[in-house]
Amino acid sequence: MANLKDIRTRIASVKNTQKITSAMKMVSAAKLRRAQHAAESARPYAVKMAKVISSLSARTDSSKHPLLQSSDDSGKTLAIVISSNRGLCGGYNSSLFREFEREVAADLGTEFEVITIGKKASLYFKNNPLEVVGDYPEIVGNITFAKAKEIARLAISEFTGGKVDAVYLVYNEFVSAIEYSNRFQKILPLSMDSQADENAMGDFIFEPDEQRLLNMILPTNVETQVLRALLEAEAAEHGARMSAMDNATTNANDMIESLTLQYNRARQAYITKELVEIVSGAEALQG
């Protein structure tokens, strides 16, 4: 027979856990609203800027700027991997790392080096043979354009210095409060628009001059794409944590119901046993 005290202790423990998961769910929901607003506000600008840069690169001689030039000298690729600092967010980090491993496996001839953002990515790549050229755990939860710019500048330096041939952003893109998608987005070299209208490929007047414009706008585009990825990843993290805590709260409630039923059955069995013993004792005295 189950010990009633042990069952009561388990019920109390699960109730305490349920209070914690419920509170974490509400905190994540509040953070999600702010993060979702920031991500959705940055998305149109980043998407439009990427299209403008893509169209511009199709009409510009790639030799005029190093960010437009593709090189196959180093044989290395740089991946900027954006994770969370904390767990309790379901498969948010593990699915991202699996996606990264799939991309590496799909391109076995390419060596990778990484920039890690978030403590989970930092911990993951400590046990990975890939070279870590930058680690930014403090950015998660405190995203600013200045920090995005710092990361972008490091990536640009690696690319223009000939250390890598391409730069990718690896992150989770926010879809909805209960959904996110793994992204493996190439940001360097800047590629031309394959859908550009050939009839529009004429001469353009640049103001100020073409070189000054490229020097200003091309690095800014990389910085903008990094910032967008950071905001998308933060919104996706809060959504994943809110969903995970909601599931944990529901599971805790189911467990409490199951334990309560078990407790009532054990208590009923204990009372029935005592009644049987009393009746048996009374009959023995009468006999």
N, C-alpha and C positions, 0 to 999 in steps of 0.2 A: 504493500500500500504506500502511495506517495506521502511524503512528509508534508503536512499542511503548512508548516512554518517555511519550509524551503520554497513551496509554490507561492506563498504570499511574498516572500523576498524577491522571487523572480518577477512577479507582477509589478512590484514597486520599482524594481530596476528598469523594466521595460517602459513603465510610465515616465520615469525620469528621462530615459533616452528619447522617448517620444516628444517630451517637452523641448528638448534640445534641438531635435531635427525640425520640429515645427517652427521654432524661433529662427533657425538658420534658413528655413524656407522663406519666411517673411523678410528677413534681412536681404537675401538674394533677390527677392522680388522687387524690393525697393531699389537696390543697386542696379537691377536689370533695366528698370525704367529709364534711369539716367544714362546708362551705357548704351541702351538701344537708341535713344534719341541722338546721342553723339555719333554712333556708327551710321545711322541712317542719314544724318545731316552731312557727314563727310563723304558718303558714298557717291552722290551725283557729281560732286566736284572732281573726285578722284577718277571716276569713270570717264567723264568728259575730257579731263586733262590728258588721260592716257590716249584717248582717241585723237586729240589734237596733236600730241607728240608723235603718234604713229603716222598720222597723215603728213606731218611736217617732215618726218624722217624719210618718207617716200619721195619727197620733193627736194631733198637736200643731199649733197655729196657726202657720203659717210666719212670721207677723209677729213672733213672739216671739224669733226669733234670726236674725241676718243670714246665717248659713251655710245656712239653710233657704230663703232667698229667691232666686228666680230673677229676673235682670234682663237686659234687652235694650238697655241704654243705650249701652254702649261699643262693642258689635259686635266685641269682641276675645275670643280664647280663649287661655288659658295652657297650654302643654304642658311637662311636666317630663320631659325625655328622658334616659334612663339608658343610657349606653354603657360601654365598657371603656376602660382607660388604654392598653392595648397591643394590638397586632394578633396575627397568627398564631393566629386562632381562627375560621378559615373565614369564613362569611357572617354571623357574629354581628352585626356593626355595620351592614354594608351592607343586610341584609334589614330591619333595624329602621328605617333611614333611608328605605328605599323605602316601608315601611308608613306612615311619617309623611307622606311626600310624597303618597301615595294619599289619606290622610285630608284633607290640605290641599286636594288637587285635587277631592275629593268635596264640599267645602264652600267653594266659591270666594268666596262672599259674606262669609266670616268672615276677619278678620285674626288672625294668631297672634303671640304673643310666647312666648319659651321660657326655661326654666331648664335649663342643661346640666349633666349629671353625668358625669364621665369626660372624659379628654383627647380621645378620638375625636369625641365630640359637640361639644366646644368647637372643635376644628379644623374640623369639618364646617360649623358654623353661622357661622364667621368669613367664609365665602364665600357666605353666605345672607342675603338682605335682611331676614329676620325679626329683630325686636328681642330681644336677649339681656338679661334682667333679673337673672340670677344665674348664676354659673359655679362649680362645685364639683368640680374634678378630683381633689382630695386624698381624697375620701370613698371612692372605689373601692379595695377591698382593706383598708379600715379602717372598717368600718361600725359606728356606735354609735347608740343611740336619741337622744342629744343632737344628733347631726348630722342625723338624720332630722327631729327636731323643728325645727331651724333652717330646713330647707328648707320644711317644712310651714307654719311661721309666715310665711315670705316669700310663699308661695302664698296663704295666708289674707289677708294684708295686701293683696295685689294684688286679691283678690276683694272683700273688704269695703270697700276703698277705691274701688270702682267702676271700676277700670282694666280688668277683664276680667269676662266674664259666666259663664265656666265654666273649670274646671281639669281637665286630663287627665294621667294618668300614661302615658308611652310607654316600654315596657320589654319585655325578653324574659323570659317566664315559664318556669321550669324544669319539664320534663315527665319526662325521664329523662336518663341519662348521655349519650345520643346524640340527644336531641331537646329542642327548646324551641319555644315559640310566641310570636309577636308579640302584645303586648297594648296596647290603646288604651282605658284605663279612666278613666271619669269619676268624680272624687271630690268636685267642688263644682259646683253646689249639691248638697247632700244630698237625694237623691230619696226619695219615699215608696215603700213596698212596694205594687206594683200587685196582688199576690196576697193582700193582707191581708184577713182575714175581716171582712166588713161588720158581721156580728153582734157582733164583738168591739170595734167602734169606739165603746166607751162611755167613761165618765169613769174617770180613773185618779187614784190618790193618789200624789203625788210626795214623796219624802223624801230630801234636804231639799226646799225649794220648787222648783217647775218651772224657774224662771229660772236658779237656781244650778246645777241639774243639767245643763241644756242648756249653760251656759257652761263646764262642766267636761268633759262627755262628748263634745260635738261636735268641738271642736278636737283632743281626744285621738284620736278616730276617724281624722281626717285624718292625724295623725302616725303612727298605727299602719299605715295603708294605704301611706304613703310608706316606712316601715321595711320592710314586707313586700315591696314592689316592689324595694327595694335588695337584700334578701336573695335574692329570686328571681332577679334579674339576675346577681348574683354567682355563684350556683350554675350558672345557664345558661351563663355565660362560661367557667367552668372545665370544664364538660362539653363545650362547643364546642371549646375549646382541646385538651382531651384527645383528642377525636375527630379533630381536624385533624392533631395530631401523630402519632396512630396511622396515619392515612392517609399522612402524609409518610414515616413510617418504612417502611411497606409499599412505597411507591413507590420509596424509596431502595434497598430490597432488590432490587426488580425491576430497577432500573437497574444495580445492581452485577452481577447475574446476566447482564444483556445485555452489559455492558462486558467482563465476564470471558470470555464466549463470543467476543466480538469480538477480545479480546486473544489467546485461544488460537488462533483462526483465523489471525490476522495472524502469530503466532509460527510456526504450522505452515507457512504460506506462505513465511515467511522462511527456515525450515530447508530446505524443499523446494527453494527457489531456490538455496541454497548447495550442496545435494547435486547438483543438476543441473549447476551450474557446475564442481564438482569432477570429476564423471563426464565432462563434456565436455572438461575440461582433460586428464584422463588419457587419453581416447581420442585427443585431438589429439597427445599425446606419443608414443603408440604408433604412430600413423599416420606 
